[in-house]
């Protein structure tokens, strides 16, 4: 059950469009209508510079790293996975 909850939390965290939200919050605009039309950090950086680009990169990285780290700490490593050492 814990694994299913952690997977769901990881999915929700991973689906957060930080580039879109940062531009919407700070500029009230839709990043999809500018630059390449992508909501990713690269497009945010190109269009709005590093003031929003750096937080977008950081949050995009964190949304993948934090759930994986939390799941490993809470549930432990996969016993069927590779063993190092």
DSSP file (Angstrom, degrees, kcal/mol; ACC not computed):
  #  RESIDUE AA STRUCTURE BP1 BP2  ACC     N-H-->O    O-->H-N    N-H-->O    O-->H-N    TCO  KAPPA ALPHA  PHI   PSI    X-CA   Y-CA   Z-CA
    1    1 A X     >        0   0    0      0, 0.0     4,-2.1     0, 0.0     5,-0.2   0.000 360.0 360.0 360.0 -42.6    0.0    0.0    0.0
    2    2 A X  H  >  +     0   0    0      1,-0.2     4,-2.6     2,-0.2     5,-0.2   0.898 360.0  53.7 -59.6 -40.6    2.8    2.4    0.9
    3    3 A X  H  > S+     0   0    0      1,-0.2     4,-2.4     2,-0.2    -1,-0.2   0.913 107.3  50.3 -61.9 -42.9    4.4    1.8   -2.5
    4    4 A X  H  > S+     0   0    0      2,-0.2     4,-2.2     1,-0.2    -1,-0.2   0.898 111.6  48.2 -62.9 -40.8    1.2    2.7   -4.3
    5    5 A X  H  X S+     0   0    0     -4,-2.1     4,-2.5     2,-0.2    -2,-0.2   0.919 112.3  48.8 -65.4 -43.7    0.9    5.9   -2.3
    6    6 A X  H  X S+     0   0    0     -4,-2.6     4,-2.4     1,-0.2    -2,-0.2   0.875 110.5  51.0 -65.2 -37.6    4.5    6.8   -3.0
    7    7 A X  H  X S+     0   0    0     -4,-2.4     4,-2.4     2,-0.2    -1,-0.2   0.923 110.9  48.7 -64.1 -44.0    4.0    6.1   -6.7
    8    8 A X  H  X S+     0   0    0     -4,-2.2     4,-2.4     2,-0.2    -2,-0.2   0.912 112.1  48.2 -63.2 -43.2    0.9    8.3   -6.8
    9    9 A X  H  X S+     0   0    0     -4,-2.5     4,-2.6     1,-0.2     5,-0.2   0.912 111.8  50.3 -63.7 -42.3    2.8   11.2   -5.0
   10   10 A X  H  X S+     0   0    0     -4,-2.4     4,-2.5     2,-0.2    -2,-0.2   0.892 110.1  50.6 -61.6 -40.3    5.7   10.8   -7.4
   11   11 A X  H  X S+     0   0    0     -4,-2.4     4,-1.2     2,-0.2    -2,-0.2   0.931 111.7  46.8 -63.4 -46.1    3.4   11.0  -10.4
   12   12 A X  H  < S+     0   0    0     -4,-2.4     3,-0.4     1,-0.2     4,-0.3   0.927 114.3  47.1 -63.3 -45.4    1.7   14.1   -9.1
   13   13 A X  H >< S+     0   0    0     -4,-2.6     3,-1.3     1,-0.2    -1,-0.2   0.913 111.5  51.4 -62.3 -42.2    5.0   15.8   -8.3
   14   14 A X  H 3< S+     0   0    0     -4,-2.5    -1,-0.2     1,-0.3    -2,-0.2   0.716 105.5  56.2 -68.6 -20.9    6.4   14.9  -11.7
   15   15 A X  T 3< S+     0   0    0     -4,-1.2     2,-0.5    -3,-0.4    -1,-0.3   0.400  75.9 117.5 -93.5   4.1    3.5   16.3  -13.6
   16   16 A X    <   -     0   0    0     -3,-1.3     2,-1.6    -4,-0.3     3,-0.2  -0.602  59.8-145.0 -75.1 120.4    3.7   19.8  -12.1
   17   17 A X     >  +     0   0    0     -2,-0.5     4,-2.4     1,-0.2     3,-0.3  -0.573  26.6 171.4 -86.7  78.8    4.4   22.3  -14.9
   18   18 A X  H  > S+     0   0    0     -2,-1.6     4,-2.9     1,-0.2     5,-0.3   0.851  73.4  56.3 -61.3 -37.6    6.7   24.7  -13.0
   19   19 A X  H  > S+     0   0    0     20,-0.2     4,-1.7     1,-0.2    -1,-0.2   0.927 110.9  44.8 -59.3 -44.0    7.6   26.7  -16.1
   20   20 A X  H  > S+     0   0    0     -3,-0.3     4,-2.4    19,-0.3    -2,-0.2   0.942 115.5  46.8 -63.5 -48.5    4.0   27.4  -16.8
   21   21 A X  H  X S+     0   0    0     -4,-2.4     4,-2.8     1,-0.2     5,-0.2   0.893 109.8  52.0 -65.6 -41.0    3.1   28.3  -13.2
   22   22 A X  H  X S+     0   0    0     -4,-2.9     4,-2.6     2,-0.2     5,-0.3   0.931 113.3  44.0 -62.2 -45.2    6.1   30.6  -12.6
   23   23 A X  H  X>S+     0   0    0     -4,-1.7     4,-2.4    -5,-0.3     6,-1.0   0.914 114.8  49.7 -65.7 -41.9    5.4   32.6  -15.7
   24   24 A X  H  X5S+     0   0    0     -4,-2.4     4,-0.9     4,-0.2    -2,-0.2   0.909 115.3  43.7 -63.2 -42.7    1.6   32.7  -14.9
   25   25 A X  H  <5S+     0   0    0     -4,-2.8    -2,-0.2    -5,-0.2    -1,-0.2   0.937 124.0  31.8 -69.2 -47.7    2.3   33.8  -11.3
   26   26 A X  H  <5S+     0   0    0     -4,-2.6    -2,-0.2    -5,-0.2    -3,-0.2   0.721 137.3  18.4 -89.1 -22.0    4.9   36.5  -11.9
   27   27 A X  H  <5S-     0   0    0     -4,-2.4    -3,-0.2    -5,-0.3    -2,-0.2   0.496  87.9-129.9-126.1  -8.7    3.9   37.8  -15.4
   28   28 A X     << +     0   0    0     -4,-0.9     2,-0.2    -5,-0.8    -4,-0.2   0.767  69.5 118.2  64.7  25.0    0.3   36.7  -15.8
   29   29 A X        -     0   0    0     -6,-1.0     2,-0.7    -9,-0.1    -1,-0.2  -0.733  69.7-113.5-120.1 168.4    1.1   35.3  -19.2
   30   30 A X    >   -     0   0    0     -2,-0.2     3,-1.9     1,-0.1     4,-0.1  -0.910  15.8-157.7-105.1 113.5    1.0   31.9  -20.9
   31   31 A X  G >  S+     0   0    0     -2,-0.7     3,-1.7     1,-0.3     6,-0.4   0.748  89.1  71.0 -62.3 -23.7    4.5   30.7  -21.7
   32   32 A X  G 3  S+     0   0    0      1,-0.3    -1,-0.3     4,-0.1     7,-0.1   0.696  94.2  55.3 -67.5 -17.1    3.0   28.3  -24.4
   33   33 A X  G <  S+     0   0    0     -3,-1.9     2,-0.3     5,-0.0    -1,-0.3   0.328 105.9  63.6 -94.8   7.2    2.2   31.4  -26.5
   34   34 A X  S X  S-     0   0    0     -3,-1.7     3,-2.2     4,-0.1     4,-0.2  -0.890 100.9 -14.0-131.6 158.8    5.8   32.6  -26.5
   35   35 A X  T 3  S-     0   0    0     -2,-0.3     8,-0.0     1,-0.3     9,-0.0  -0.253 130.1 -11.0  55.8-128.3    9.2   31.4  -27.7
   36   36 A X  T 3  S-     0   0    0      2,-0.1    -1,-0.3     1,-0.1     3,-0.1   0.599  91.7-117.2 -79.9 -11.3    9.1   27.7  -28.7
   37   37 A X  S <  S+     0   0    0     -3,-2.2     2,-0.2    -6,-0.4    -2,-0.1   0.456  73.8 129.5  87.9   0.3    5.7   27.2  -27.1
   38   38 A X        -     0   0    0     -4,-0.2    -1,-0.3     1,-0.1    -2,-0.1  -0.602  57.9-143.3 -88.2 150.1    7.1   24.7  -24.7
   39   39 A X        +     0   0    0     -2,-0.2   -19,-0.3    -3,-0.1   -20,-0.2   0.411  64.0 116.1 -90.1   2.6    6.4   25.0  -20.9
   40   40 A X  S  > S-     0   0    0    -21,-0.1     4,-2.0     1,-0.1     3,-0.3  -0.114  81.5-103.9 -74.0 168.3    9.9   23.8  -20.0
   41   41 A X  H  > S+     0   0    0      1,-0.2     4,-2.8     2,-0.2     5,-0.2   0.808 115.9  60.5 -61.5 -33.8   12.6   25.6  -18.2
   42   42 A X  H  > S+     0   0    0      2,-0.2     4,-2.4     1,-0.2    -1,-0.2   0.926 108.1  43.4 -63.0 -44.1   14.6   26.2  -21.4
   43   43 A X  H  > S+     0   0    0     -3,-0.3     4,-2.4     2,-0.2     5,-0.3   0.896 113.4  51.8 -68.1 -39.5   11.8   28.2  -23.0
   44   44 A X  H  X S+     0   0    0     -4,-2.0     4,-2.9     2,-0.2     5,-0.4   0.926 111.5  48.1 -61.0 -43.8   11.2   30.1  -19.7
   45   45 A X  H  X S+     0   0    0     -4,-2.8     4,-1.9     1,-0.2    -2,-0.2   0.925 112.5  48.2 -63.2 -45.5   14.9   31.0  -19.6
   46   46 A X  H  < S+     0   0    0     -4,-2.4    -2,-0.2    -5,-0.2    -1,-0.2   0.910 121.1  35.1 -61.4 -42.8   15.0   32.1  -23.2
   47   47 A X  H  < S+     0   0    0     -4,-2.4    -2,-0.2    -5,-0.1    -1,-0.2   0.897 134.2  21.3 -83.0 -41.6   11.9   34.3  -22.9
   48   48 A X  H  < S-     0   0    0     -4,-2.9     3,-0.4    -5,-0.3     4,-0.3   0.426 100.6-129.7-112.2  -1.0   12.2   35.7  -19.3
   49   49 A X    >X  -     0   0    0     -4,-1.9     4,-2.1    -5,-0.4     3,-0.9  -0.206  48.7 -45.7  81.5-173.9   15.9   35.3  -18.5
   50   50 A X  H 3> S+     0   0    0      1,-0.2     4,-2.0     2,-0.2     5,-0.4   0.681 120.1  78.4 -73.4 -16.9   17.6   33.7  -15.6
   51   51 A X  H 34 S+     0   0    0     -3,-0.4     4,-0.3     1,-0.2    -1,-0.2   0.883 118.3  14.8 -59.7 -37.6   15.3   35.4  -13.0
   52   52 A X  H <> S+     0   0    0     -3,-0.9     4,-1.8    -4,-0.3    -2,-0.2   0.631 122.5  66.8-104.6 -22.0   12.6   32.8  -13.8
   53   53 A X  H  X S+     0   0    0     -4,-2.1     4,-2.4    -9,-0.2    -8,-0.2   0.907  98.7  50.2 -67.0 -42.9   14.8   30.3  -15.7
   54   54 A X  H  X S+     0   0    0     -4,-2.0     4,-2.7     1,-0.2     5,-0.2   0.941 112.2  46.1 -64.9 -47.5   16.9   29.3  -12.6
   55   55 A X  H  > S+     0   0    0     -5,-0.4     4,-2.9    -4,-0.3     5,-0.3   0.891 112.4  52.5 -61.5 -35.4   13.9   28.7  -10.4
   56   56 A X  H  X S+     0   0    0     -4,-1.8     4,-2.3     2,-0.2    -2,-0.2   0.921 111.5  45.2 -65.3 -43.0   12.2   26.7  -13.3
   57   57 A X  H  X S+     0   0    0     -4,-2.4     4,-2.1     2,-0.2     5,-0.2   0.935 115.2  48.2 -63.7 -46.1   15.3   24.5  -13.7
   58   58 A X  H  X S+     0   0    0     -4,-2.7     4,-2.7     1,-0.2    -2,-0.2   0.934 114.9  44.0 -61.3 -48.1   15.6   24.0   -9.9
   59   59 A X  H  X S+     0   0    0     -4,-2.9     4,-2.1     1,-0.2    -1,-0.2   0.869 112.1  52.8 -68.6 -36.4   12.0   23.1   -9.5
   60   60 A X  H  < S+     0   0    0     -4,-2.3     4,-0.5    -5,-0.3    -1,-0.2   0.881 113.6  44.0 -65.4 -37.0   11.9   20.8  -12.5
   61   61 A X  H >X S+     0   0    0     -4,-2.1     4,-2.1    -5,-0.2     3,-1.0   0.917 113.2  51.2 -70.5 -44.1   14.9   19.0  -11.1
   62   62 A X  H 3X S+     0   0    0     -4,-2.7     4,-2.5     1,-0.2     5,-0.4   0.834  99.6  63.7 -63.7 -34.2   13.5   18.9   -7.6
   63   63 A X  H 3< S+     0   0    0     -4,-2.1     4,-0.3     1,-0.2    -1,-0.2   0.739 112.7  35.9 -67.5 -20.1   10.2   17.4   -8.8
   64   64 A X  H <> S+     0   0    0     -3,-1.0     4,-0.9    -4,-0.5    -2,-0.2   0.802 121.8  44.0 -94.2 -37.3   12.0   14.3  -10.0
   65   65 A X  H  X S+     0   0    0     -4,-2.1     4,-2.6     2,-0.2     5,-0.2   0.925 107.6  54.9 -76.1 -46.8   14.6   14.0   -7.3
   66   66 A X  H  X S+     0   0    0     -4,-2.5     4,-2.9     1,-0.2     5,-0.2   0.907 108.2  46.3 -61.0 -47.9   12.5   14.7   -4.1
   67   67 A X  H  > S+     0   0    0     -5,-0.4     4,-2.5    -4,-0.3    -1,-0.2   0.902 114.3  49.1 -63.4 -37.2    9.9   12.0   -4.6
   68   68 A X  H  X S+     0   0    0     -4,-0.9     4,-2.0     2,-0.2    -2,-0.2   0.916 113.9  45.6 -66.6 -41.9   12.5    9.4   -5.5
   69   69 A X  H  X S+     0   0    0     -4,-2.6     4,-2.4     2,-0.2    -2,-0.2   0.931 113.9  48.7 -65.4 -45.6   14.6   10.3   -2.4
   70   70 A X  H  X S+     0   0    0     -4,-2.9     4,-2.7    -5,-0.2     5,-0.3   0.909 111.4  49.7 -61.8 -42.4   11.5   10.4   -0.2
   71   71 A X  H  X>S+     0   0    0     -4,-2.5     4,-2.9    -5,-0.2     5,-0.6   0.897 111.0  49.5 -64.3 -39.7   10.3    7.0   -1.5
   72   72 A X  H  X5S+     0   0    0     -4,-2.0     4,-1.1     3,-0.2    -1,-0.2   0.898 114.2  45.2 -65.6 -40.0   13.8    5.5   -0.9
   73   73 A X  H  <5S+     0   0    0     -4,-2.4    -2,-0.2     2,-0.2    -1,-0.2   0.888 121.0  38.5 -70.6 -39.0   13.9    6.8    2.6
   74   74 A X  H  <5S+     0   0    0     -4,-2.7    -2,-0.2    -5,-0.2    -3,-0.2   0.909 132.4  22.1 -79.8 -43.9   10.3    5.8    3.5
   75   75 A X  H  <5S-     0   0    0     -4,-2.9    -3,-0.2    -5,-0.3    -2,-0.2   0.618 102.9-130.0-101.0 -15.6   10.1    2.4    1.8
   76   76 A X     << -     0   0    0     -4,-1.1    -1,-0.1    -5,-0.6    -3,-0.1  -0.038  43.6 -46.0  84.1 165.2   13.8    1.5    1.5
   77   77 A X  S    S-     0   0    0      1,-0.1     2,-0.4    -4,-0.1    -5,-0.0  -0.282  73.7 -86.5 -66.5 156.6   15.5    0.4   -1.7
   78   78 A X    >   -     0   0    0      1,-0.2     3,-1.6     2,-0.1    -1,-0.1  -0.488  32.4-149.3 -65.2 118.4   13.9   -2.3   -3.8
   79   79 A X  T 3  S+     0   0    0     -2,-0.4    -1,-0.2     1,-0.3    -2,-0.1   0.751  98.4  50.6 -64.5 -20.7   15.0   -5.6   -2.4
   80   80 A X  T 3  S+     0   0    0      2,-0.0    -1,-0.3     3,-0.0     3,-0.1   0.494  96.6  94.7 -91.3  -3.2   14.8   -7.1   -5.9
   81   81 A X  S <  S-     0   0    0     -3,-1.6    -4,-0.0     1,-0.2     2,-0.0  -0.048  91.2 -58.9 -80.0-176.3   16.9   -4.4   -7.4
   82   82 A X        -     0   0    0      1,-0.1     2,-0.5     2,-0.0    -1,-0.2  -0.326  47.9-140.1 -66.5 145.8   20.6   -4.3   -8.0
   83   83 A X        -     0   0    0     -3,-0.1     2,-0.5    -2,-0.0    -1,-0.1  -0.936  14.5-162.3-110.9 124.2   22.9   -4.8   -5.1
   84   84 A X              0   0    0     -2,-0.5    -2,-0.0     1,-0.2     0, 0.0  -0.896 360.0 360.0-108.1 130.7   26.0   -2.7   -4.9
   85   85 A X              0   0    0     -2,-0.5    -1,-0.2     0, 0.0    -2,-0.0   0.440 360.0 360.0  95.2 360.0   28.9   -3.6   -2.7
